[in-house]
């Protein structure tokens, strides 16, 4: 009986979405939906293999992690859903060799394997490459070799979790990884209200709002927070060369 009710609610939600241009009301800008089309065709990534490019870790390198928030509507941070775009929260990991100046980056995020089902239940997750993805706000932290190693392990460990729109989505994956770093001021975890029947959940809108608050309250993170439209690094020459074999 419960399954039937959930199915009815899901169908009602899909009808509502198809008839509604944006959940937030008057979202003025048009969000580019080309990324969503690419995501539908993308193949899941084996995180262990994907991050292997960073090894071996050594002392002749500088490491960093960047948390990125891509809003559904670039001009309206309060809009949680825009023309098929819920936005996205993802990571950029970077290693720069201080001797050769070679830079290796990986941009990736947490997704459901079956997007529609993830609205009402937990589903299997997948990690997808987010190279060249735009974002509206970010926070960066420089890492030691040891911190970077811990982060790589956490990225792999949490990639095995199931995805659910409210309970554990791309926002939760990224915040749990970042906040696992020892001895840091933890980023706040804030759930925002999703329209219609789905209550509250993690959203790039919530992250955007919290980063604004951190600046106004004089947080130690303030110098490392950026706003404005940016794009994650494209796959660099080394990565392209390795992918061609």
N, C-alpha and C positions, 0 to 999 in steps of 0.2 A: 504493500500500500504506500509506504514511504517513497519507494522507488518510482511509483507512478506519479505521485505528487511532485517529486523533483523533476521528472520528465516534463510534466505539464508546465511547471514554472520555467524550465529551461526553454521550452518552445515559446512561451509567452515573452521571455526575455529576448529571444532572437527576433521575434516579430517587432518588439519594441525598438531594438537596435536598428533594424532595417528601415524603420519608419522615422527614426530620429537622427538628424545630422550630427548632433553632439549632445552628450549628457549634460554639459555645463550650461546650456542655454545659448547665449550669444557669443560663441567663439568666432572671432572675426577673421583669423588667418586660416589659410589653407595649408594643412600639413601634408608634406610629401609622403605618399604611401608606398613608394617604390621599395622601401626597405622591407615592408611586410610581405610584398610579393617575393622578394629574394629569400626571406626566412622560410616561407612555405616550401620552397624547393631545396633548402639547405640540408646537408647531411649532418647528423650528430657527430660530435667530436669526442674522441677518447682523450680525456683530460690528461691522463698520465703521459700519453704519447705527445700530445699537443704542447705540453709545458717542458718536455724533455730538452728542447732547444736551449733552455737557460743553463743547463748543466754542461760542464762542472761549474760550481760556484767557487769564486776565488776572491782574493783580497784586492786584485787589480781591477775592480769593477765597482760602479755605483748602481744601487738598486732603488726602485721606487714603485709605489702602487698609487693609482688614481681611481677614485670612485666617481662615476659619471652619471648624471641625471639627464635623460632626454625626455623633455616634456611632450605631451600629446599636442599641445598648441604653444608654439614658441612665444606668442604674444600674450598668453593668458596662463600664468602659473597655477591658477585655481582650476583650470579645466582638466578633469581626470580622464576624459575619453573624447576623442575627436575623429570622426569619420573613419572608424575602424582602427584607430591608433590609441592604445592605452599608454603609450610612452614606454620607457625602459630604463632600468638601472643596470650598469655593467662596469666591468673592471678593465683598467689598462695596467699591465705589468711591464716594467722596463728594466733592462740591464745595459749599462754602458761601460765598455772597457776603457779604462783611463789611459792605457798605453796606445792602443790602436784607434780609439775613438769610435769603434764599431758599436752600434746601438741595435739591440734586439728588443722588439716590443710584441706583446700579444694583447689583443682586445677581445673580450668574450663575455657572454652572459648566460643566464639560466632561463630555460624555456620549457613549456609543457610539450610533450610529444603529441598530445591530442588537445589542441587549444579549447575547443568547445566544451569538452567534458570537464576541463579544469575549472570551469565556472561553478560546478556544483559538487565536485568530488576530487580526491587526490588522484593524480595520474603519474605515470612515469615521466621523468624529466629528461632533458637533453641540454648539452652545452653547445652553443653555436658561436662561430667567429663573428666579432663585431668590428672588424677592421673598416675604416672609413665611415663609421657611423657618426652622425652628428649628435651633439649634446649641448645642454643649455647651462649647466652648472657642474662644478667639480671640486673635489678636495684631494690634495696630493700629500703623500708622506714619503720622505726619504727613508730607506731601510738599510740596516746592516745586513751582512751576508746571512747571519743566523736568523734574523727576522724574515728575510725573504724566503729562506728554506722552510720556515714554519708556515708561511703564507701559501707556498706551493703545495704543501701537504694538505692544508685546509681546503684549498680549492678543489683538490681531487676528492677528499673525504666527503665534502658537502655536496658534490655533484651527484652523488648517489641518492640524495634525498628525493622524495616525491614532491611534485608541484601541485599547489592549490592556490587559486586566485587570492583567497583571504588569508589562509594559514601560512603559506610558504611559497612566495613567488620570487621574481628576479631581485626585488628590493631586499627581501629577507636573506637571500643567499649572499649578496654582496655585503650587507651590513654585518652579518654574522662572521664573515671572513675578516673584514676590516677590524671589527671590535675584538677579534681573537688575539690581536697583537698585545703582548704584555706591556704594562706600564704606561699606557696611553690614556688620554682623556677620551672616554668612549663616546662615539656618536650617538645621539638620541635615536631611539626607534619609535616612530610615530605612525600610527595607522590613520588613513584618511577615509572619509565616508564615500563608499561607492554608491551610485544611484540604484534605484529600483530595489531588488530583493537581496543584494549581496552584502549588506552591512559595511564593515570596515576592512581595509587591507593595506599592505605596503604599496606605495606609489612613488614615482619620481617627483610628483607634486609635493608629497610630504617631505622628501629629502631636500628639495629646493627650498621649501619654507624653513626647515630646520637649519640649513646652511645660512640663510638670511639672519635667523635668530642668533646663531653663534657669533656672527659679526657684530650685531648690535649689543650683545652682552659682553663683548671683549674677550671671547674665548681665545685660548692659546692657538687654536686652529686658524684664526683670522688671516694671517699672512699667506695661508696655503689654500684659501678658498677663492675660486674664480667664477664669475658670471659672464654670460655672453655666448653667442653661438660659436661652437668650435666643432672640430671633427677629429675622431680618433685616428691614429696613424694608419696609413695603408700598409699592406704587407711589404716589408722591406726586401731588398735585393737578395739578402742571405736566405730569407724564408722562401722567396720565390724559387731560388736556385735549388733548395732542398726539396721543395714540393714537386719539382719537375722530374726527379729521379724515380 
